[in-house]
């Protein structure tokens, strides 16, 4: 009697796991009600709020970051592929 119940529980658990895997694999879209909270504002969302000085500083920071990355990759390439 107990073996029958245990076997039925195993089958039930297996079927539940299969159903769960199938449901997760369907890739259902997220409800649109939650999207405004999850999505960052677009590039022009606060365009009128940024001062020109802030924009200059942001552009300078982006340029210096790009230059630093270029130097880093150049040094990495020298270290990896050029003989000493």
C-alpha positions as CSV (number, residue, x, y, z in Angstrom):
1,X,0.0,0.0,0.0
2,X,2.7,2.5,1.0
3,X,4.7,1.5,-2.1
4,X,1.8,2.3,-4.3
5,X,1.4,5.8,-2.7
6,X,5.2,6.4,-3.0
7,X,5.2,5.4,-6.7
8,X,2.1,7.6,-7.3
9,X,3.9,10.6,-5.6
10,X,7.0,10.0,-7.7
11,X,5.0,10.1,-10.9
12,X,3.1,13.1,-9.8
13,X,6.3,14.9,-8.9
14,X,7.8,13.9,-12.3
15,X,4.8,15.2,-14.2
16,X,4.8,18.5,-12.2
17,X,8.5,19.0,-13.0
18,X,7.9,18.3,-16.7
19,X,5.0,20.8,-16.7
20,X,7.2,23.4,-15.0
21,X,10.0,22.9,-17.5
22,X,7.5,23.1,-20.4
23,X,6.0,26.3,-19.0
24,X,9.4,28.0,-18.5
25,X,10.5,27.0,-22.0
26,X,7.5,28.8,-23.6
27,X,9.1,32.2,-23.2
28,X,5.9,34.1,-22.4
29,X,6.3,37.9,-22.7
30,X,6.3,40.1,-19.6
31,X,3.1,41.9,-18.9
32,X,3.1,45.5,-20.2
33,X,2.0,46.9,-16.9
34,X,5.5,46.1,-15.4
35,X,7.5,47.4,-18.3
36,X,7.5,51.2,-17.4
37,X,9.2,50.4,-14.1
38,X,11.8,48.1,-15.7
39,X,12.8,50.1,-18.7
40,X,15.3,53.0,-18.5
41,X,14.2,56.3,-20.0
42,X,15.2,57.0,-23.5
43,X,18.1,59.3,-24.5
44,X,15.9,62.3,-25.1
45,X,13.8,61.9,-22.0
46,X,15.7,64.5,-19.9
47,X,17.3,66.4,-22.7
48,X,16.0,69.8,-21.6
49,X,17.1,69.2,-18.0
50,X,20.8,68.8,-18.6
51,X,22.9,72.0,-18.5
52,X,25.5,72.7,-21.1
53,X,28.3,72.4,-18.5
54,X,27.1,68.9,-17.5
55,X,26.9,67.9,-21.2
56,X,30.5,69.1,-21.7
57,X,31.7,67.2,-18.7
58,X,29.9,64.0,-19.8
59,X,31.4,64.3,-23.3
60,X,34.9,64.8,-21.8
61,X,34.4,61.8,-19.5
62,X,33.3,59.6,-22.4
63,X,36.4,60.7,-24.5
64,X,38.8,60.1,-21.7
65,X,37.2,56.7,-21.0
66,X,37.5,55.7,-24.6
67,X,41.2,56.8,-24.7
68,X,42.0,54.9,-21.6
69,X,40.4,51.8,-23.0
70,X,42.4,52.2,-26.2
71,X,45.6,52.5,-24.2
72,X,44.7,49.4,-22.2
73,X,44.0,47.3,-25.2
74,X,47.2,48.5,-27.0
75,X,49.3,47.6,-23.9
76,X,47.5,44.2,-23.7
77,X,48.2,43.5,-27.4
78,X,51.8,44.3,-26.9
79,X,52.1,42.1,-23.9
80,X,50.3,39.2,-25.6
81,X,51.5,39.2,-29.2
82,X,54.9,41.0,-29.4
83,X,58.2,39.6,-28.4
84,X,60.2,41.4,-25.8
